[in-house]
Amino acid sequence: MDRLTSMAVFVKAADLGSFAAAGAALDLSGPMVGKHVRFLEERLGMRLINRTTRRQSLTEFGRAYYERCRVVLAEAEAADALAADQLAEPRGKLRITMPVHFGRRCVAPVLLDLAQQYPALELDLSFNDRIIDLADGGYDLAIRTGSLEDKGGVIARRIARQRMVVCASPAYIESHGRPRHIEDLSRHHAVVYRRSGPVPPWLFPRNGQSEVAITPPSRLWLDDLDAIADAAAADMGLAWLPYWLVRERILAGVLVELLPNEPGFLYNAYALWLEAPHLPLKARVSIDALVTALPKYMT
């Protein structure tokens, strides 16, 4: 007999409480269910089920073996699904939530290319800076930037790293001078990001040491990254922003990148999904596409 088949029959008999019920569920006779169980018992040299004419119950070893069989069968199903995925193409609806600007400027173009490649793939994209619970929101994936909460049942994979830069307009630099070192930032006005709670500091990495955290003085607090870049371009002060967001403004001379000798802090971007035995092909292909394509948007 096939051991994996016998395991499946044994698990069904344990779940339903009788050989007859398991046989009806699996389209087998009651005696055939018994043969599968006896095959396992003889192979293991241990009794799995105590049987009488009136009832049956798992032995102590049978309960432990039952739990392991469930794991083995789930992994076998996941392996079969993985093989089936290799012969298929991504299809069906994929719901993803992501930050507004990073999503629109970087993530969405990659996913739209993917949708063109796979006509059976449907995308339901939500652009929102709020942290949305994957289970409550019914999303397959969430794209997040920065640090993550340690939350059980959620898997995270890094898909990109965003380099942060300090920048200002040429007119602001002419009026207030150019900061040459991190310590100079405290003598300048800044346009800072704040969504809720305290203003997050500007971070600068140090080899083998903790990052240097600076909170420059400011009279402008905005919760929109593009608005911060516009304010900096309007001579209102320094800004600390992802390079991908200000790249075109810097190339056009509207903004100037400052502190070029200081390494930029790298903010991680992640794809998150709920833990499951098998990640659907549509989600796996999308994550792989983001890992491959996003770096070109970061430079």
C-alpha positions in Angstrom: 0.0 0.0 0.0 1.0 3.6 -0.5 2.1 5.1 2.8 0.8 8.6 2.1 -2.6 7.3 1.0 -2.8 5.2 4.2 -1.9 8.3 6.3 -4.8 10.2 4.6 -7.2 7.4 5.4 -6.0 7.1 9.0 -6.5 10.9 9.5 -10.0 10.8 8.0 -10.9 7.8 10.3 -9.6 9.7 13.3 -11.5 12.9 12.3 -14.8 11.1 11.8 -14.5 8.6 14.6 -15.3 5.4 12.6 -14.0 3.3 9.8 -17.5 3.3 8.2 -17.8 7.1 8.2 -14.2 7.4 6.8 -15.0 4.9 4.1 -18.2 6.7 3.1 -16.3 10.0 2.9 -13.4 8.5 0.8 -15.6 6.1 -1.3 -13.9 3.1 0.3 -15.4 0.1 2.2 -15.0 0.0 6.0 -12.8 -3.1 5.8 -10.5 -1.3 3.3 -10.1 1.6 5.7 -9.2 -1.0 8.4 -6.5 -2.4 6.0 -4.9 1.0 5.6 -4.8 1.5 9.4 -3.4 -2.0 10.0 -0.7 -1.4 7.3 0.5 1.7 9.2 0.4 -0.1 12.5 2.4 -3.1 11.2 4.9 -0.8 9.6 5.3 1.2 12.7 5.1 -1.7 15.2 2.7 0.4 17.3 -1.1 0.4 17.7 -2.7 3.6 16.5 -6.4 3.1 17.3 -8.1 1.1 20.1 -11.0 -0.7 18.5 -14.0 -2.4 20.1 -17.4 -3.4 18.6 -18.9 -0.2 20.0 -16.3 2.5 19.6 -12.8 3.4 18.6 -10.3 5.9 20.1 -6.7 6.9 19.3 -3.9 5.5 21.5 -1.5 8.0 23.0 1.0 7.2 20.2 -1.9 7.4 17.7 -2.7 11.0 18.8 1.0 12.1 18.3 1.2 10.2 15.0 -2.1 11.8 13.9 -0.7 15.3 14.4 2.4 14.5 12.4 0.4 13.0 9.6 -1.7 16.1 9.3 1.6 18.1 8.8 2.9 15.7 6.2 -0.3 15.7 4.3 -0.5 19.5 4.3 3.1 19.7 3.0 2.3 17.1 0.3 -0.7 19.1 -0.9 1.4 22.3 -0.9 4.1 20.6 -2.9 1.5 19.3 -5.4 0.0 22.8 -5.7 3.5 24.2 -6.3 4.1 21.8 -9.1 0.7 22.7 -10.6 1.6 26.4 -10.4 4.7 25.8 -12.6 2.4 24.5 -15.4 0.0 27.4 -15.0 0.0 31.2 -15.2 -1.0 33.8 -12.6 -4.8 34.3 -12.7 -7.6 35.7 -10.6 -7.9 38.8 -8.5 -4.9 40.1 -6.4 -5.7 42.7 -3.8 -2.8 44.8 -2.7 -2.6 47.9 -0.3 0.4 50.2 -0.5 1.6 53.7 0.4 0.3 56.4 -1.9 3.4 57.9 -3.4 5.6 54.8 -3.3 2.8 52.8 -4.6 1.8 55.1 -7.5 5.4 56.0 -8.6 7.2 52.7 -8.1 5.0 49.7 -7.3 2.1 50.2 -9.6 4.2 50.5 -12.8 5.8 47.1 -12.1 2.4 45.5 -11.4 0.8 47.0 -14.5 3.6 45.5 -16.6 2.9 42.2 -15.0 -0.8 42.5 -15.8 0.1 43.1 -19.4 2.3 40.0 -19.4 -0.5 37.8 -17.8 -4.0 38.7 -19.2 -5.7 36.4 -16.6 -4.3 38.4 -13.7 -6.7 40.9 -12.1 -5.3 43.7 -9.9 -7.3 45.5 -7.1 -4.9 48.1 -5.9 -5.5 50.4 -2.9 -3.3 53.5 -2.3 -3.4 54.5 1.3 -0.8 55.6 3.9 -2.7 54.1 6.8 -1.6 50.7 8.2 -4.3 48.3 7.2 -4.7 44.9 8.7 -4.3 42.2 6.0 -7.0 39.9 7.5 -9.6 42.5 8.2 -9.0 44.3 4.9 -9.2 41.1 2.8 -5.9 41.9 1.1 -3.6 39.3 -0.4 -0.5 41.6 0.0 0.5 44.8 1.7 3.5 46.9 0.7 5.0 48.7 3.7 8.1 50.9 4.2 10.2 51.5 7.2 10.3 49.4 10.4 7.7 46.6 10.9 5.8 45.4 13.9 6.7 42.0 15.1 3.3 40.4 14.4 2.6 36.6 14.4 1.1 35.0 11.4 2.5 37.6 8.9 5.4 36.9 6.5 7.5 39.8 5.2 10.0 39.9 2.4 12.2 42.9 1.6 11.5 44.1 -2.0 13.6 47.3 -2.2 15.7 49.8 -0.2 15.0 53.6 -0.6 17.9 56.0 -0.2 17.0 59.1 1.7 18.6 62.5 0.7 18.7 66.0 2.1 17.8 68.6 -0.5 16.9 72.3 -0.9 16.3 74.8 -3.6 19.1 76.8 -5.1 17.5 80.1 -3.8 17.3 78.8 -0.3 21.0 77.7 -0.4 22.0 81.1 -1.7 20.1 82.9 1.1 21.0 80.6 4.0 24.2 78.9 3.0 24.9 75.2 2.2 25.2 72.8 5.1 28.5 70.9 4.8 28.1 68.5 7.7 25.2 66.8 9.6 25.8 69.1 12.6 25.0 72.1 10.3 21.4 71.0 9.8 20.4 72.3 13.2 21.1 75.9 11.9 18.6 75.5 9.1 14.8 75.6 8.6 13.3 72.3 7.5 10.1 71.0 6.0 9.3 67.8 7.8 7.0 64.8 7.5 4.5 64.1 10.2 1.4 61.9 9.9 0.6 61.4 13.6 2.5 61.4 16.8 6.0 62.9 17.2 8.1 64.1 14.2 10.3 61.3 13.0 14.0 62.2 13.1 16.3 62.3 10.0 18.7 59.4 10.1 22.2 59.1 8.9 24.1 55.7 9.0 27.4 55.2 10.7 29.6 52.2 10.0 29.3 49.7 12.9 27.4 52.2 15.0 23.9 53.4 15.6 22.5 55.9 13.2 22.8 59.6 13.9 19.3 61.0 14.5 18.7 64.7 13.8 15.5 66.7 14.2 16.1 70.0 12.6 14.0 73.1 13.6 10.8 73.5 11.5 7.7 75.5 11.2 6.2 73.4 8.4 4.8 69.9 9.1 3.2 68.1 6.2 1.9 64.5 5.8 2.4 64.3 2.1 5.8 63.6 0.6 5.1 65.4 -2.7 3.9 68.5 -0.8 7.2 68.5 1.1 9.2 68.4 -2.1 7.1 71.2 -3.5 7.6 73.3 -0.3 11.4 72.7 -0.5 11.4 73.7 -4.2 9.5 76.9 -3.1 12.5 77.9 -0.9 10.9 77.0 2.4 13.7 75.0 3.8 15.6 71.7 3.7 13.8 68.4 3.1 14.7 64.8 3.8 13.1 62.6 1.1 13.5 59.4 -0.9 15.7 59.9 -3.8 13.2 58.4 -6.2 10.7 61.1 -5.3 13.0 64.1 -5.9 15.2 62.6 -8.7 13.5 64.5 -11.5 13.6 67.8 -9.5 17.3 67.3 -8.8 18.1 66.6 -12.5 16.1 69.6 -13.5 18.0 71.9 -11.0 14.8 72.7 -9.0 16.3 71.0 -6.0 20.0 70.4 -5.0 21.1 67.3 -3.2 23.1 68.2 -0.1 25.7 66.4 2.1 26.9 64.3 -0.9 29.7 62.8 1.3 27.2 61.5 3.8 25.8 58.0 3.0 22.1 58.1 2.6 19.9 56.2 5.1 18.2 53.2 3.5 14.6 52.7 4.3 13.4 49.1 3.6 10.3 48.4 1.7 8.5 45.1 2.3 5.8 42.9 0.9 3.7 41.3 3.6 1.2 38.4 3.5 -0.6 36.2 5.9 1.2 32.9 6.7 -0.2 29.9 4.9 1.0 26.5 3.7 1.1 27.7 0.1 1.5 31.2 -1.3 -0.7 31.5 -4.5 1.1 31.8 -7.8 -0.4 35.2 -8.5 1.1 36.6 -5.2 4.5 34.9 -5.6 5.0 36.1 -9.2 4.1 39.6 -8.2 6.5 39.7 -5.2 9.3 38.3 -7.4 8.6 40.9 -10.1 8.8 43.7 -7.5 12.1 42.4 -6.1 13.5 42.3 -9.6 12.2 45.6 -11.0 12.0 48.0 -8.1 15.7 48.7 -7.7 15.8 50.6 -11.0 13.2 53.0 -9.5 15.4 53.6 -6.4 18.4 54.9 -8.3 
